[in-house]
Amino acid sequence: MKFWLGASFVDTGQFVELARAAERCGFDTLTLSDHLFYADFASPYPYSRSGRPRWDARTHWPDVWVTIGAMAAVTTTLRFSPNVYIAPARDLFTVAKQVSTAAVLSRERVTFGVGVGWCKEEFVGTGQDFHTRGRRLDAMLPVLRALWAGETVTLDGLPPLSISPTPAGRVPVYVGGDSEAALRRAARLGDGWIGNRIYTEEQLDPVLDTLRRLLDENGRTGPFDIIAGLAVLPDADTYRHFAAKGVTGTLAAPWWLATPEEKSRYGEGTLELKLATMERFAEEIIAKS
């Protein structure tokens, strides 16, 4: 089981120290989320009962790739992934160059966690079509892979083209989302899947069954990573149970489970609380898993 650090809702100034600590504690990958702006969204947020986001205008959403570059500069083994990057809200070449540059500067430590998004306002803001986002992402991914591999591609209305720099290795693509369309996209085009919520075993089992079926339908027999946040209290035996089901990694944010004593000692939301709970999680869970 690989442990991914889920670093959403984190103040921007904390990321560099979190990356250092995550590497020291044995986390495999640090993830951060992607949003362009905050507004009184008319689009319903799909992961809350109220349909309203769980954050407000004060919540930090730093640029994913700038932040990954800063964290990569102070680490050597830790990997990084957006969870997830809304690629179809951008044009193809912006995405291609951002990811390729981050992969080069991090020495091949970038995973491309990608999804179609839910917020129509962000697509309007960038001039991209919200309603065709799934089809456009399907078309985008093979071209991105070719560009990152240093290939020359031909696109309508443009001469044959390539980009530079490009990474020496392959950038893994993990597709996020648990809709039928997202699972099909993951099985057909991805190297892995990232869940977009915290799952109980009863919620996750049908997703795993669907993924296995779709992988079989697409003739996929090689390695395929499944990264899911689990609605369980941290326990090494429990994680081994999910690993036996095919879950290869889980998302954790140890500070969300801080004890009252830790909150009192370090203060809620502080970097000190995050570091202390990460170290305890490493000792009690990662080291025993």
C-alpha positions as CSV (number, residue, x, y, z in Angstrom):
1,M,0.0,0.0,0.0
2,K,1.3,3.4,-1.0
3,F,0.4,6.4,1.1
4,W,-0.5,9.7,-0.6
5,L,-0.6,12.9,1.4
6,G,-3.9,14.7,0.6
7,A,-2.9,18.4,1.0
8,S,-6.1,20.2,0.0
9,F,-7.1,23.4,1.9
10,V,-3.5,24.0,3.0
11,D,-2.1,27.5,3.2
12,T,0.4,28.1,0.4
13,G,3.3,28.9,2.7
14,Q,3.1,25.5,4.3
15,F,3.6,23.4,1.2
16,V,7.4,23.4,1.1
17,E,7.8,22.2,4.7
18,L,5.0,19.7,4.2
19,A,6.9,18.2,1.2
20,R,10.1,17.9,3.2
21,A,8.2,16.2,6.0
22,A,6.2,13.9,3.7
23,E,9.4,12.6,2.2
24,R,11.0,12.1,5.6
25,C,7.9,10.3,6.9
26,G,7.7,7.8,4.0
27,F,4.8,9.2,2.0
28,D,4.9,8.2,-1.7
29,T,3.1,11.1,-3.3
30,L,1.9,14.6,-2.2
31,T,-1.3,15.7,-3.9
32,L,-2.9,19.2,-4.2
33,S,-6.1,20.3,-5.7
34,D,-6.8,22.6,-8.6
35,H,-9.3,25.5,-8.6
36,L,-8.9,28.8,-10.5
37,F,-11.0,31.2,-8.5
38,Y,-13.8,31.4,-5.9
39,A,-17.2,32.8,-6.6
40,D,-20.8,32.2,-5.6
41,F,-21.0,29.3,-7.9
42,A,-24.3,28.4,-9.6
43,S,-22.8,25.0,-10.4
44,P,-23.7,22.5,-7.8
45,Y,-20.7,21.0,-5.9
46,P,-21.2,17.2,-6.3
47,Y,-19.5,16.1,-3.1
48,S,-21.6,17.7,-0.5
49,R,-25.3,17.2,0.4
50,S,-26.0,20.9,0.2
51,G,-24.4,21.3,-3.2
52,R,-22.2,24.0,-1.8
53,P,-18.4,23.9,-1.7
54,R,-16.7,23.1,1.6
55,W,-14.5,26.1,1.4
56,D,-14.8,29.9,1.1
57,A,-13.0,32.8,-0.5
58,R,-10.2,32.7,2.1
59,T,-9.1,29.1,1.2
60,H,-5.8,28.9,-0.7
61,W,-5.7,27.2,-4.1
62,P,-2.2,27.8,-5.3
63,D,-1.2,27.1,-8.9
64,V,-0.5,23.3,-9.0
65,W,2.6,23.4,-11.2
66,V,4.3,26.4,-9.6
67,T,3.8,24.7,-6.2
68,I,5.1,21.3,-7.4
69,G,8.2,23.0,-8.8
70,A,8.9,24.6,-5.4
71,M,8.4,21.3,-3.6
72,A,10.4,19.3,-6.0
73,A,13.4,21.7,-5.4
74,V,13.6,20.7,-1.7
75,T,13.0,16.9,-2.1
76,T,14.6,14.0,-4.0
77,T,12.2,11.0,-3.8
78,L,8.7,12.3,-3.1
79,R,6.3,12.2,-6.0
80,F,3.7,14.9,-6.8
81,S,0.2,14.7,-8.4
82,P,-2.7,17.1,-8.8
83,N,-5.9,15.6,-7.4
84,V,-7.1,16.4,-9.9
85,Y,-6.0,18.9,-12.6
86,I,-8.9,20.1,-14.7
87,A,-7.1,19.9,-18.1
88,P,-10.1,20.6,-20.4
89,A,-10.5,24.0,-18.7
90,R,-7.2,24.9,-20.4
91,D,-5.9,24.6,-23.9
92,L,-3.8,21.6,-25.0
93,F,-0.4,23.4,-25.2
94,T,-0.7,25.1,-21.8
95,V,-1.2,21.7,-20.2
96,A,1.5,20.0,-22.2
97,K,4.1,22.6,-21.4
98,Q,3.3,22.8,-17.7
99,V,3.3,19.1,-17.0
100,S,6.4,18.5,-19.1
101,T,8.4,21.2,-17.4
102,A,7.4,20.0,-14.0
103,A,8.3,16.5,-14.8
104,V,11.8,17.6,-16.1
105,L,12.5,19.8,-13.1
106,S,11.4,17.1,-10.6
107,R,13.4,14.4,-12.3
108,E,10.5,12.3,-13.3
109,R,8.5,12.6,-10.1
110,V,5.2,13.9,-11.5
111,T,2.0,11.9,-11.9
112,F,-0.7,13.6,-14.0
113,G,-3.9,13.3,-12.0
114,V,-6.6,14.6,-14.3
115,G,-10.4,15.0,-14.4
116,V,-13.1,16.8,-16.2
117,G,-14.3,19.0,-13.4
118,W,-17.7,20.1,-12.1
119,C,-17.5,23.9,-12.1
120,K,-18.9,25.5,-15.3
121,E,-17.8,29.0,-14.2
122,E,-14.2,28.0,-14.4
123,F,-14.6,26.9,-18.0
124,V,-16.4,30.1,-18.9
125,G,-13.6,32.0,-17.3
126,T,-11.0,30.3,-19.5
127,G,-13.0,30.3,-22.6
128,Q,-13.4,26.6,-22.8
129,D,-16.6,24.6,-23.6
130,F,-17.9,23.0,-20.4
131,H,-20.3,20.7,-22.2
132,T,-17.7,19.0,-24.4
133,R,-15.1,18.6,-21.6
134,G,-15.2,14.8,-21.5
135,R,-14.8,14.4,-25.2
136,R,-12.0,16.9,-25.3
137,L,-10.1,15.3,-22.5
138,D,-10.4,11.9,-24.3
139,A,-8.9,13.5,-27.4
140,M,-6.3,15.5,-25.4
141,L,-4.7,12.6,-23.5
142,P,-3.1,10.7,-26.4
143,V,-1.7,13.9,-27.8
144,L,-0.3,14.9,-24.5
145,R,1.4,11.5,-24.2
146,A,3.0,11.9,-27.6
147,L,4.2,15.5,-26.9
148,W,5.7,14.4,-23.5
149,A,7.5,11.6,-25.3
150,G,9.2,14.1,-27.6
151,E,7.2,13.1,-30.7
152,T,6.1,15.3,-33.5
153,V,2.3,15.6,-33.8
154,T,0.1,16.9,-36.5
155,L,-3.1,18.8,-35.5
156,D,-5.7,20.5,-37.6
157,G,-4.7,23.9,-38.8
158,L,-1.1,23.7,-37.6
159,P,2.2,22.5,-39.0
160,P,3.8,19.4,-37.5
161,L,5.0,20.4,-34.1
162,S,6.7,19.2,-30.9
163,I,7.6,20.7,-27.5
164,S,10.7,21.0,-25.4
165,P,11.7,20.2,-22.7
166,T,10.4,16.7,-22.4
167,P,11.0,14.2,-19.6
168,A,13.2,11.2,-20.0
169,G,10.5,8.9,-18.7
170,R,6.8,8.3,-19.2
171,V,4.5,10.6,-17.2
172,P,1.8,8.4,-15.5
173,V,-1.7,9.5,-16.1
174,Y,-4.3,8.8,-13.4
175,V,-7.9,9.6,-14.1
176,G,-10.1,10.9,-11.3
177,G,-13.8,10.5,-10.8
178,D,-16.2,7.7,-10.0
179,S,-18.8,8.3,-12.7
180,E,-19.3,5.6,-15.3
181,A,-17.7,7.9,-17.9
182,A,-14.7,8.6,-15.6
183,L,-14.1,4.9,-14.9
184,R,-14.3,4.1,-18.6
185,R,-11.8,6.8,-19.3
186,A,-9.4,5.5,-16.6
187,A,-9.6,1.9,-17.9
188,R,-9.1,3.0,-21.5
189,L,-6.6,5.8,-21.3
190,G,-5.1,5.8,-17.8
191,D,-2.3,4.2,-15.9
192,G,-4.4,4.4,-12.8
193,W,-7.5,5.8,-11.1
194,I,-7.9,8.3,-8.3
195,G,-11.1,8.3,-6.2
196,N,-12.7,11.7,-5.6
197,R,-14.2,11.1,-2.3
198,I,-13.7,9.2,1.0
199,Y,-15.1,5.7,0.5
200,T,-16.6,3.1,2.9
201,E,-16.0,-0.4,1.9
202,E,-19.6,-0.7,0.7
203,Q,-19.1,2.3,-1.6
204,L,-15.7,1.3,-2.9
205,D,-16.5,-2.4,-3.8
206,P,-18.8,-1.7,-6.7
207,V,-16.3,0.9,-8.1
208,L,-13.6,-1.8,-7.9
209,D,-15.9,-4.3,-9.7
210,T,-16.6,-1.8,-12.4
211,L,-13.0,-1.0,-12.9
212,R,-12.0,-4.7,-13.2
213,R,-14.8,-5.2,-15.8
214,L,-13.8,-2.2,-17.8
215,L,-10.1,-3.1,-17.7
216,D,-11.0,-6.6,-19.0
217,E,-13.1,-5.1,-21.7
218,N,-10.2,-2.9,-22.8
219,G,-7.7,-5.8,-22.8
220,R,-5.7,-4.2,-20.0
221,T,-3.6,-6.8,-18.2
222,G,-0.6,-4.8,-16.9
223,P,-0.2,-2.8,-13.7
224,F,-3.0,-0.4,-12.9
225,D,-2.9,1.8,-9.8
226,I,-6.0,2.4,-7.7
227,I,-5.8,5.3,-5.3
228,A,-8.7,5.8,-2.9
229,G,-9.3,7.7,0.3
230,L,-10.8,5.3,2.8
231,A,-13.4,6.0,5.4
232,V,-11.7,4.0,8.1
233,L,-9.6,4.9,11.1
234,P,-5.9,4.4,10.3
235,D,-4.9,0.9,11.0
236,A,-2.2,-1.2,9.3
237,D,-4.3,-4.4,9.2
238,T,-7.2,-2.5,7.6
239,Y,-5.0,-1.1,4.9
240,R,-3.7,-4.6,4.2
241,H,-7.3,-5.7,3.8
242,F,-7.9,-3.1,1.2
243,A,-4.6,-3.8,-0.5
244,A,-5.8,-7.4,-0.9
245,K,-8.9,-6.0,-2.8
246,G,-6.6,-4.3,-5.3
247,V,-6.3,-0.9,-3.8
248,T,-2.6,0.1,-4.4
249,G,-2.6,3.5,-2.5
250,T,-4.7,5.6,-0.2
251,L,-5.0,9.3,0.5
252,A,-4.4,10.5,4.0
253,A,-4.4,13.9,5.7
254,P,-3.3,13.0,9.3
255,W,-4.1,16.4,10.7
256,W,-7.8,15.8,10.1
257,L,-7.6,13.1,12.8
258,A,-5.6,15.1,15.3
259,T,-6.2,14.3,18.9
260,P,-7.7,17.0,21.2
261,E,-4.3,17.1,23.0
262,E,-2.5,17.7,19.6
263,K,-4.9,20.5,18.7
264,S,-4.5,22.1,22.0
265,R,-0.7,21.9,21.9
266,Y,-0.1,23.1,18.3
267,G,-3.3,24.9,17.3
268,E,-5.7,24.0,14.6
269,G,-4.6,24.7,11.0
270,T,-1.0,25.3,12.0
271,L,2.0,23.8,10.2
272,E,3.2,22.4,13.5
273,L,0.0,20.4,13.9
274,K,0.4,19.0,10.4
275,L,4.0,18.0,11.0
276,A,3.3,16.3,14.4
277,T,0.3,14.3,13.1
278,M,2.3,13.2,10.0
279,E,5.1,12.0,12.1
280,R,2.7,10.0,14.3
281,F,1.0,8.6,11.3
282,A,4.4,7.5,9.9
283,E,5.3,5.7,13.2
284,E,1.9,4.1,13.8
285,I,0.8,3.2,10.2
286,I,3.4,3.6,7.4
287,A,6.2,1.9,9.3
288,K,3.9,-1.1,10.1
289,S,2.3,-1.4,6.6
